[in-house]
Amino acid sequence: MHPINLRSDTQTLPTAAMLDAIATAPLGDDTYDEDPTVTRFEALAAQHMGTEAALLVPSGHMANLIALMVHAKPGDEVVLDVDSHIHYYEVGSLASIAGLMPWALPSHDGCLDPDEVAAAIRGRDLHYPHPRVLCLENTHNRSGGRVVPLDRHRALCQLAHDRELAVHLDGARIFNAAVAAGVPVTDYTQHVDSVMFCLTKGLSCPLGSVLASSRDFIHRADEVRRRLGGGLRQAGIIAAPGIVALEHMTGRLAEDHAHARRLAEGLADAPGLAVDLATVETNMVYADHRGSGMSTEAVTQRLAQAGVVVSGRPPHQIRLVTNRHHDAATIDEAVRRIKTAMGG
Ligand SMILES: *Cc1c(COP(=O)(O)O)cnc(C)c1O
């Protein structure tokens, strides 16, 4: 039985067009700013984000870290949500490498509460760290790929700017958010000071992320990237599939969202699992397995044995993510296997 891999959209493989673009891209040494494919890609990425400039970075994590290091200096405070990728998954780099103080707030369905943010931004006092940056994340990974609504996004940006904080958007999946909200990406990015997006999630590139902002910010970001060891040589091999992604892969994310909905609806009556359909807005489905009486690990193992690979989100959830390798028939087969495995 061929396993169905619903672990993540990071499991996507490059398309044939991407492999072709990699093989034929004109290349040069990017640390001398001489890779024409990188130059072309960064201009295209900036255009998509509605910013003056953009920088190709090896990973989303590094792009977030660079952004924070440009916005703030050691001892400064970063306001973010406790479940954000930066706070939860980035190995404490904001503290250990950037020397920043996190002020972590609760996440409500992937959204920060403007009143809680306002209360967290203290007035200036010589005893306090200086609050410099508000981080937003959209779509919000740990809440199940939820979309931060545009009005909430605008309100949070306005609030931060009124209090003289910069706003960094972790937009690893910002194209999923824009497609789901039915607005251009720039409706979100125009309100922030810097944005990161990943080429490696639903967009299917083998590696690479982008940091986009003003020309001056990106110039400083380039220096920090090199300081972190992220200077690149013939990076056209990363940028070439990135161009294919921006030109051809963003629109199709709606298919992944439709498949996630089909999956969620299919699992609605799966034994031992509970899925809240209202939370399924993009390409992720979180299922609560408490009804099964099993541990998260036992559930993921049982599903793997039944030919469906998912991620555990202990203590009581599993995460299933759709991507371009799944069609409706694959999703229906996954639902059948999961129901059988959980029923038996
Ligand atoms: C994947 C992800 C990142 C980090 O990207 P990497 O390229 O894996 O370092 C950052 N933020 C969010 C929300 C992500 O999902």
The ligand as a Tripos MOL2 file, in Angstrom:
@<TRIPOS>MOLECULE
LIG
   15    15     1     0     0
SMALL
NO_CHARGES

@<TRIPOS>ATOM
      1 C1          7.8010   26.8850    8.0590 C.3       1 LIG1
      2 C2          7.5610   28.1370    8.8170 C.ar      1 LIG1
      3 C3          8.6010   29.0130    9.1320 C.ar      1 LIG1
      4 C4         10.0650   28.6950    8.9200 C.3       1 LIG1
      5 O1         10.4290   28.3290    7.6630 O.3       1 LIG1
      6 P1         11.6970   27.3530    7.4540 P.3       1 LIG1
      7 O2         12.0120   27.5910    6.0140 O.co2     1 LIG1
      8 O3         11.2110   25.9940    7.7730 O.co2     1 LIG1
      9 O4         12.7840   27.8140    8.3500 O.co2     1 LIG1
     10 C5          8.2860   30.1760    9.7720 C.ar      1 LIG1
     11 N1          7.0270   30.4750   10.0990 N.ar      1 LIG1
     12 C6          6.0050   29.6640    9.8250 C.ar      1 LIG1
     13 C7          4.6250   30.0710   10.2130 C.3       1 LIG1
     14 C8          6.2330   28.4490    9.1900 C.ar      1 LIG1
     15 O5          5.2110   27.6150    8.9520 O.3       1 LIG1
@<TRIPOS>BOND
     1     1     2 1
     2     2     3 ar
     3     2    14 ar
     4     3     4 1
     5     3    10 ar
     6     4     5 1
     7     5     6 1
     8     6     7 2
     9     6     8 1
    10     6     9 1
    11    10    11 ar
    12    11    12 ar
    13    12    13 1
    14    12    14 ar
    15    14    15 1
@<TRIPOS>SUBSTRUCTURE
     1 LIG1         1 GROUP 0 **** ****
